[in-house]
Amino acid sequence: MRNHLRQLVAPSALWRVFVLVTLLWLGSGTDMVQAQPPTTKHHTISGHVVDAESKETLIGATIYAPETKQGAYTNSYGFFSFSPSKPIRSIRISYIGYETQTIELNLKADTTLTIELDPKGLLQEVVITEERRQLRAPQAGAIEVPVHIIKTTPALLGESDLMKALQLMPGVQSGSEGSAGVHVRGGGPDENLILLDGVSLYSVDHLFGFFSVFTPEAVKKVDLYKGNFPARFGGRLSSVIDVRTNDGNMQKYKGALSIGLISSKAQIEGPIIKDRTSFNLALRRTYIDLLAKPFIPSEDFDGGYYFYDINAKLQHKIGDRDRLYLSVYHGLDKLHSDMNETYSISDEDGNAHSLDVNTNANMNWGNTLASLRWNHVFSSKLYSDMTLAYTKYHFLTRFTNRILERKAERQFTSVGYNSGIEDLSLGWNAHYYASPRSEWRFGLDYIHHTFRPEAHERVNRGEALGLDVSPDLLNPKPSSLIFAHHAALYAESKLQLNDALQLNAGLRAAMFMVNSKPYISLQPRANIDWRITPLLNMTLGYARMSQNVHLLTSAAMTLPTDLWVPATKHLEPMTSDQLSLGANYKFGNGWYVSAEAYYKHMNHVLEYKDGASFVGSSVGWENKVVAGHGRSYGVEAILMRQVGRTTGWVGYTLSKSERRFPDGSINRGEWFPYKYDRRHKLNIVLSHKFSNRVDASASWEFYTGGVITLGYEKMQIIRPDAMDSWRSDTQSYIPERNNFRLPATHRLNLSVNYNRFHKGRAQSVWNFSIFNVYNQKNPAFIYPADLSNSRKDNRVTKFTLLPIIPSISYTYKF
């Protein structure tokens, strides 16, 4: 029976399901559309929806015609197109946090509008009074996360964090205690396509993964896709996190200053040319290094750590049909130390003199991103955008040692290590609003990858003087750059088959070429939405994904030494097939419940062979890994209240993720738990507005532990050495991979905001937060107990990193 069930959900079977759905669509679905009563051609209403005060475009605003019960949403740039099936007299436009507006119409031709919505004001922004558009699932596996949730969710050291807010959603979890990394439906950290204004970021971690690079003040909108990905997205297996930043106020200058325990932030926006050109600038820097300086007792030592982020955006409105956007992001982590020492030595004549030794170590890593985007409205039904972009992730470390005698250099040694990935890309996307019942998207992308798995450099001059430097570091063979090309084209459609059924279908064709080896993939996507009643609907979806890049890492914590490498002649790109079934229901005053089941099968996933690992070197990495299969399946549910003074949700996930390597190189070819496998996950998030001045939020998390590999007992192995004698080595006996499950993790976080309102719409906010309120000692690392005196001992030691941590911050908005 079990084998029979596995066959039912095998990739080939999933492919046949998709083909069957497509044939039904082509054979009868088109007839369903054509079978609708013929209608007279009516005029198209198109345009933009903007904030009345700032002229900032509003993403996802609702345009609705009461007469026809039809409508549309604005796209990622605030544009909409709507062709009603019969004459209408009015449309209603709504958006969360804004006054709903009704516009009377007397259409005699295609009409272009710029619709301005009035914000409800500072006092009302905290209380959500509309059900629509707060946290919705437009299709299976998709969630729109409002920015106000990100800003109000309690966080470590009071630092609101986008990635940690996403961890509170069903199906999403962190990699380790306190980490900002996300692992979606059993996938690894490299399986998330993270987009900043449509451009990929390869690393989104600060402080070894405890914070992310996203500054909430710069974020405008966040969409999370956990499955059934639209055809316009590709390149990863597990998720798409689409982050859009603020365009900038075109009317007046606004900003905010924030001071916290470890960082300060500043944000300012305003017009360069009123109603035509605007800017938005957000800055953040930690000052751990500055706070630590008074506590460094020695004048001969200087060092510290800090990170910073710079988000900048320019928007220029050329005319009613054309807009230009220039987006720039730069973030950097820097760890450095500088130490001076003096030694007294004697020369051959017995004369004493001194040697001055300076040792300097620097490590920095970060992202640089720039994109230029042109939006153009060809007609009331055809909208397009073209993007030229550059993105780079780098890691650089350098160690220098300088020895001076009587201020003259006697020896200088420098060892450097550099790695990273660099992309230059060009993309074009179009959105065609064919009719009230059909929309089409199509486009193409090209990416030129430059991989630098690692590059070493070494300078060594002068006398030896007994300097202890490893020959392996001084004389490595530098790895050459690896160039790769990725090209893709896609088409996707949204068809309203009848009043109850909607079909989203698409196909992505992609080619990846590395070292003259091409890989071609066809990636079909389909999603069927069945609206059973106005408040209840079900979804069925399928998606195939392909991934051409891999992240080499052997640590639970995100480290900057992790390396990005491409698929090769010997290791094919990873692929996945995912099938999901979901239902959601709205009831009462703003209540919403949703549940979704999924199954995902993966091919060519990588794992290190038994005994192999990656520790800062990619030399021979292809021989250290093996490709196999993976599967992940589970059920996700969420109950949420969206309106009133008290809002929040309860989310639960039941899941399982496994790997198998048929060649027997790992775990004897049998299925074993993936390292990010966690069976249960429960999140409770609540926000309450006590008054106009005081609001509070709380989050409670519980999830069962992940898995690690531990030896059961020690063995003494005797083998001959190079001197024709015998030596004894101690090794642990490990019967299977990932054989130990970590303890469960749970934590309560609280946050309270005290607001004061000043003249001229200025506002100040005091935030008081407590992370890990009841000081739960959750495991950050687990390692075996000392087995030196016992051949068999199952004890392990738990290391806790994050105890109870209170924090305070102050923000002034103007």
TALINLIN-V345579 format. One record per backbone hydrogen bond with DSSP energy under -1.0 kcal/mol. CO is the residue of the C=O (numbers start at 1). NH is the residue of the N-H. If there is no record, write none. Layout:
co = {CO,CO}
nh = {NH,NH}
This chain:
co = {1,2,3,4,5,7,10,11,12,13,14,15,16,17,18,19,20,21,22,23,24,24,25,28,29,30,31,33,44,45,46,47,48,49,50,51,54,56,61,62,63,64,65,70,72,75,78,79,80,82,89,91,92,93,94,95,97,101,103,111,113,115,117,118,121,128,136,139,141,143,146,147,148,149,155,156,158,161,162,163,165,166,169,171,173,176,183,184,188,191,191,193,194,195,196,199,204,206,207,209,211,215,216,218,221,222,223,224,225,230,239,240,241,242,243,244,244,250,254,255,256,257,258,259,262,263,264,265,266,267,268,269,270,273,273,276,277,277,278,279,280,281,282,283,284,285,287,288,292,293,300,302,304,306,307,308,309,310,311,312,313,314,315,316,321,322,322,323,324,325,326,327,328,329,330,331,332,333,334,335,336,337,338,339,341,343,345,347,351,353,355,356,357,358,359,360,361,362,363,364,365,366,367,368,369,370,371,372,373,374,375,376,381,382,382,383,384,385,386,387,388,389,390,391,392,393,394,395,396,397,398,399,400,401,402,403,403,404,405,408,410,411,412,413,414,415,416,417,418,419,420,421,422,423,424,425,426,427,428,429,430,431,432,432,435,437,438,439,440,441,442,443,444,445,446,447,448,449,450,451,452,455,457,459,461,464,467,470,471,482,484,485,486,487,488,489,490,491,492,493,494,495,495,500,501,501,502,503,504,505,506,507,508,509,510,511,512,513,514,517,519,521,523,524,525,526,527,528,529,530,530,535,536,537,538,539,540,541,542,543,545,547,548,550,552,559,563,565,571,574,575,576,577,578,579,580,581,582,583,584,585,587,588,590,591,592,593,594,595,596,597,598,599,600,601,602,603,605,607,609,618,620,621,624,626,628,629,630,631,632,633,634,635,636,637,638,639,640,641,645,647,648,649,650,651,652,653,654,656,657,658,659,660,661,666,667,672,674,679,680,681,682,683,684,685,686,687,688,693,694,694,695,696,697,698,699,700,701,702,703,706,708,713,715,717,719,721,725,727,729,731,733,740,745,747,748,749,750,751,752,753,754,756,762,763,764,765,766,767,768,769,770,771,772,776,781,783,787,791,795,797,799,799,805,807,809,810,811,812,813}
nh = {5,6,7,8,9,10,14,15,16,17,18,19,20,21,22,23,24,25,26,27,28,29,30,32,33,34,35,36,111,82,113,80,115,58,117,55,250,51,74,94,72,92,69,65,63,78,49,75,47,45,105,103,64,101,62,98,120,93,91,46,48,50,52,99,125,644,144,142,226,224,150,151,152,153,158,159,160,165,166,167,168,169,172,185,183,179,173,187,191,238,239,241,201,243,199,196,213,211,210,180,206,218,219,246,244,145,242,143,240,233,193,225,195,223,197,220,221,275,269,814,267,812,265,810,287,260,285,258,283,256,281,254,279,276,277,317,272,273,315,270,313,268,311,266,309,264,291,292,295,296,340,338,336,334,286,332,284,330,282,328,280,326,278,324,377,318,319,375,316,373,314,371,312,369,310,367,308,365,306,363,304,361,302,359,357,355,353,350,347,345,343,404,341,402,339,400,337,398,335,396,333,394,331,392,329,390,327,388,325,386,323,384,433,378,379,431,376,429,374,427,372,425,370,423,368,421,366,419,364,417,362,415,360,413,358,410,411,356,408,405,463,403,461,401,459,399,457,397,455,395,452,393,450,391,448,389,446,387,444,385,442,383,434,440,438,496,435,494,432,492,430,490,428,488,426,486,424,484,422,482,420,418,416,414,412,467,469,474,475,451,449,513,447,511,445,509,443,507,441,505,439,497,503,531,497,498,529,495,527,493,525,491,523,489,521,487,519,485,517,514,512,510,508,544,506,542,504,540,502,532,538,586,533,584,530,582,528,580,526,578,576,574,567,565,563,562,552,550,568,547,603,545,601,543,599,541,597,539,595,537,593,591,590,642,587,640,585,638,583,636,581,634,579,632,577,630,575,628,626,612,621,623,624,609,607,605,660,602,658,600,656,598,654,596,652,594,650,592,648,689,687,641,685,639,683,637,681,635,633,674,631,672,629,664,669,670,659,677,655,704,653,702,651,700,649,698,647,696,755,690,691,753,688,751,686,749,684,747,682,745,742,740,733,731,729,727,724,721,719,717,715,712,708,703,701,773,699,770,697,768,695,766,764,758,813,756,811,754,809,752,807,750,805,775,778,799,797,790,714,785,783,780,781,771,769,767,259,765,257,763}
